[in-house]
Each structure stands twice: as C-alpha cells, then as structure tokens.
Amino acid sequence: MTITLEKVDGVATIWIDRPDKLNALTLAMYDDLADAFAEVRDDDALAVAVLTGRGERAFCVGADLTESIPALAEGRFDISRWDGAHQKHTRLFKPVIGAVNGLCLGGGFEILLSTDLRVAADHAQFGFPETGVGVVPAGGTLVRLTRQIPHAWAMQLLLLGDRVGADDALRFGLLNAVVPAGKVLETAHEWAGRMARLSGSALATTKESVLRLGDLPQDQAFAVEALYGQRAFTSPDAVEGLAAFAERRAPRFPSRGP
C-alpha cells in the first residue's frame, strides 16, 4: 500500500508512502490517491485533510519514470485518468493542506497546486523539469499556475524549468509558510485542528465558491456569490454560530456532529 490514509479527530492525513523512491507515483498510486481524496470527501466525520510525503527527502517527485511515464508516453491510457489525483473537476470542498518535506517536483508539484494551504520545510525544493524531457506539466498546472501566482514567475518555472527553494516558493506566492523540517507536519496539523473547530458548511461554501466563481464574468460572479452567501447565512451552522456569539459561548456547529 503506497498511499496511506489516517483519520484522527476529524483530520485525515494522506501519505504518499514510497520514500525509497522519493514518493514517485506508480499507476496504482494515482488511482489510490484519487480514492483517498474521494474518501475524505464522502466521510462526514472528516473536516480537513493534510497531504504529505513519507520521509524527509521528498514530498513527491511526480510520476514514476520507469512505469507511469512510459505508459503515458506510449499512449496506453489518457492523462485524464489521473484527474482524481490531480483534483481536476473536484467535488472535495473540505480544506486540503499540503505539507512539503523535501523535493516537490513535476507531478508532485502539480498535486501540491491542487491544495488550499501549503507549508514547507526550509530545505524543500520545487520545480517543473518537464520541458527538459520534451513534455509538459498537464496535471492541472497549465491551468492553475498562472491563476495562483504572477505571470512572470509562473513562466520562469514552466519555461526555464528552474528549481527553486522554499524561500523563493514563499516569495512567489506558492506557500503560506516555511518552517524547520521537524515542524512541517506539526504546523499542518495545527492549521487542520483550527479548521476542524470551524463551521464545516462555511468552509465548504468558501472553497466551492472560490473554485467556481473565478472564471465567470464579474456581474454573473456577483450574482452567484449572492446565492452562495444566502446558502451560508440560512444554514444551521449560521443559526448556531450567531446564537453562540450572542450568548458568548463556543459554537457547536451542526456540521461537526455531536
């Protein structure tokens, strides 16, 4: 089993668990990662997920060069088969935190771009080496990267294939925090614990609206935003949250169960 899913106190930790191969993804691992994301989506007891790689050497260096890449290059399957692992067309509206503990390259970097919050070790490195071998990062990156960071920095990564360190990745806007290596998972779980105490419906509505509204014309986006807002303001969580605020107590959000 090279994708491992652990569940503790409403937080799922998804491990890319092949440290001897720098957590390179086999064909089976792509399927298993998609299944792990789907399990997080469908388990009402889970509030948030942390995605990380086993060991301190790598988060993930992408597709396995001896199996996954040849299968793709030989046309044995369509790259869309990996959509679930790359969270394309996702219906997972729970927050996902990327915890990067080393090399984050190629397809691993692409998967990181599908996460919502990101923390990295100070020795982590990031890069898209694809143009050096005649291919492109088509696991969501050609869509996501220029929407997440400034154009010039995105094109530097994509065209030159530059490998950048954690401090530059933070400066580019790819990360939320850089911490010592031993603090990566601790930081990610601290963020996860904080979100697990918040309104699940509000977090889900926020993530869904951000994913859905970005490509709409402004006036249409405002109209749809109002629908999302109305859904949130009339939710059971809002009723409880406002009552708790008035009564000066901690809320007990229905979305979090008993």
C-alpha positions in Angstrom: 0.0 0.0 0.0 1.8 3.2 -1.1 -1.0 5.7 -0.4 -1.9 5.6 3.3 -4.9 7.4 4.8 -5.1 8.0 8.6 -8.0 9.5 10.4 -7.7 11.2 13.9 -10.2 13.6 15.5 -11.8 14.7 12.2 -8.5 15.2 10.4 -7.4 12.9 7.6 -3.7 12.6 6.8 -2.9 11.3 3.4 0.6 9.9 3.0 2.4 9.4 -0.3 4.2 6.5 1.1 7.1 5.3 -1.1 10.1 7.0 0.5 12.7 4.7 -1.1 11.6 6.1 -4.5 11.2 9.7 -3.4 7.5 9.1 -3.3 7.3 8.7 -7.1 3.8 7.8 -8.1 3.0 4.5 -9.8 -0.1 4.0 -11.9 -1.8 2.2 -8.9 -0.8 5.1 -6.6 -2.5 7.7 -8.8 -5.7 5.6 -8.5 -5.3 5.2 -4.8 -4.7 8.9 -4.3 -7.9 9.7 -6.1 -9.7 7.2 -4.0 -8.2 8.8 -0.8 -9.5 12.2 -1.8 -12.9 10.7 -2.5 -13.0 9.0 0.9 -12.2 12.4 2.6 -15.0 14.0 0.6 -17.6 11.4 1.5 -16.7 10.8 5.2 -18.9 13.2 7.2 -16.6 12.7 10.2 -13.7 14.3 8.4 -13.3 18.1 8.4 -10.0 18.6 6.7 -7.1 16.7 5.1 -3.4 17.0 5.3 -1.4 15.7 2.3 2.2 14.8 2.8 5.0 12.5 1.7 6.7 9.9 3.9 10.3 10.7 5.0 12.2 14.0 4.9 13.7 13.6 1.4 10.7 14.2 -0.8 7.0 15.2 -0.8 6.7 13.7 -4.2 8.9 13.8 -7.4 6.0 13.0 -9.7 5.2 10.1 -11.9 7.4 7.0 -11.8 9.8 7.3 -14.7 10.0 3.5 -15.1 6.3 2.8 -15.2 3.8 5.7 -15.2 5.6 8.0 -17.7 6.3 5.2 -20.2 2.7 4.1 -20.0 1.6 7.6 -20.7 4.1 8.3 -23.4 3.2 5.1 -25.2 -0.5 6.1 -25.3 -1.6 3.1 -23.2 -4.1 5.4 -21.4 -5.2 9.0 -21.4 -3.8 11.5 -18.8 -7.4 12.3 -17.8 -7.3 9.1 -15.9 -5.2 11.0 -13.3 -7.8 13.7 -12.9 -8.9 12.5 -9.5 -5.4 12.5 -8.1 -4.8 16.0 -9.5 -8.2 17.1 -8.1 -9.4 18.4 -11.5 -13.2 18.9 -11.6 -13.1 18.2 -7.8 -16.1 18.0 -5.5 -13.9 17.9 -2.5 -14.8 21.2 -0.8 -13.2 20.4 2.5 -9.8 22.1 3.0 -6.7 20.3 1.9 -3.3 21.3 3.4 -0.1 20.4 1.6 2.8 19.6 3.9 6.1 19.6 1.9 9.0 17.9 3.5 11.6 17.8 0.7 11.6 17.6 -3.1 8.4 18.6 -4.8 8.9 18.2 -8.5 6.9 17.5 -11.6 3.6 15.8 -10.9 4.2 16.1 -7.2 4.3 19.9 -7.6 1.2 19.7 -9.7 -0.7 17.9 -6.9 0.5 20.5 -4.5 -1.1 23.2 -6.6 -4.5 21.5 -6.0 -4.2 22.1 -2.2 -5.6 25.1 -0.4 -2.9 25.9 2.3 0.8 24.9 2.0 3.6 24.7 4.5 7.1 23.5 3.5 10.4 22.6 5.2 13.2 25.1 4.8 15.2 22.6 2.7 12.3 21.9 0.3 12.8 22.4 -3.4 10.2 22.9 -6.2 10.4 22.6 -9.9 8.9 21.5 -13.2 11.6 19.7 -15.2 9.1 18.6 -17.9 10.3 20.8 -20.8 13.8 19.3 -20.4 12.5 15.9 -21.5 10.0 17.1 -24.1 6.8 17.0 -22.2 4.6 19.5 -20.3 3.0 19.6 -16.8 -0.5 18.9 -17.8 -1.9 17.6 -14.5 -3.7 20.9 -13.8 -0.6 23.2 -13.8 -1.1 24.8 -17.3 -4.4 26.0 -15.9 -3.6 26.6 -12.2 -0.2 28.1 -12.0 -0.8 31.4 -13.8 -4.0 31.8 -11.8 -2.2 31.3 -8.5 1.0 33.4 -8.9 2.2 36.3 -11.1 2.7 35.5 -14.8 6.4 36.1 -15.0 7.2 33.8 -12.1 4.9 31.2 -13.4 6.6 31.3 -16.8 10.0 31.2 -15.2 9.1 27.9 -13.6 7.4 26.5 -16.7 9.7 27.6 -19.4 13.1 27.5 -17.8 12.5 24.5 -15.6 14.2 26.3 -12.7 14.3 24.5 -9.4 13.6 27.0 -6.6 14.0 26.7 -2.8 11.4 27.1 -0.2 12.1 30.8 0.5 11.7 31.6 -3.2 8.5 29.5 -3.4 7.1 31.5 -0.5 8.1 34.8 -2.2 6.4 33.6 -5.4 3.2 33.0 -3.5 3.2 29.2 -3.8 3.4 28.7 0.0 1.8 30.0 3.2 4.8 29.3 5.5 8.3 27.9 5.6 9.3 26.1 8.8 12.2 23.9 10.1 11.9 20.4 8.8 10.7 18.9 12.0 7.8 21.4 12.2 6.2 20.8 8.9 3.6 18.2 9.9 3.1 19.8 13.3 2.2 23.1 11.6 -0.1 21.5 9.1 -2.0 19.6 11.8 -2.2 22.8 13.9 -3.9 24.5 11.0 -6.1 21.5 10.4 -7.1 21.4 14.1 -8.1 25.0 13.9 -10.3 24.5 10.9 -11.9 21.4 12.3 -13.4 23.6 15.0 -14.9 26.0 12.5 -18.1 25.7 10.5 -17.9 22.9 8.0 -20.6 24.3 5.8 -18.9 27.7 5.8 -15.5 26.3 4.9 -17.1 24.2 2.1 -19.1 27.1 0.7 -16.0 29.3 0.8 -13.8 26.7 -1.1 -16.6 25.8 -3.6 -17.2 29.5 -4.4 -13.5 30.3 -4.9 -13.2 27.3 -7.3 -16.4 28.1 -9.2 -16.5 31.9 -9.5 -13.1 32.7 -10.8 -13.9 32.2 -14.5 -17.3 33.9 -14.5 -17.8 37.4 -15.8 -17.9 39.9 -12.9 -21.7 40.6 -12.9 -22.5 36.9 -13.2 -20.0 36.1 -10.5 -21.6 38.6 -8.1 -25.0 37.1 -8.7 -23.8 33.5 -8.0 -21.8 34.8 -5.0 -25.0 36.1 -3.5 -26.5 32.6 -3.8 -23.6 31.1 -2.0 -23.9 33.8 0.6 -27.6 33.2 1.1 -27.0 29.5 1.5 -24.4 30.2 4.2 -26.5 32.8 6.1 -29.5 30.5 6.2 -27.6 27.3 7.2 -28.0 25.5 10.5 -24.4 26.4 11.2 -25.1 30.1 10.9 -28.1 29.9 13.2 -25.9 28.2 15.8 -22.9 30.5 15.2 -24.9 33.7 15.7 -26.7 32.3 18.7 -23.3 31.3 20.3 -21.9 34.8 19.6 -24.9 36.4 21.3 -24.6 34.1 24.2 -20.8 34.5 24.5 -20.1 30.8 24.2 -18.3 28.5 21.8 -20.4 27.4 18.9 -21.5 23.7 18.5 -21.8 23.6 14.7 -24.3 21.0 13.4 -22.0 20.3 10.5 -19.5 18.9 13.0 -21.9 16.4 14.5 -22.4 15.8 18.2 
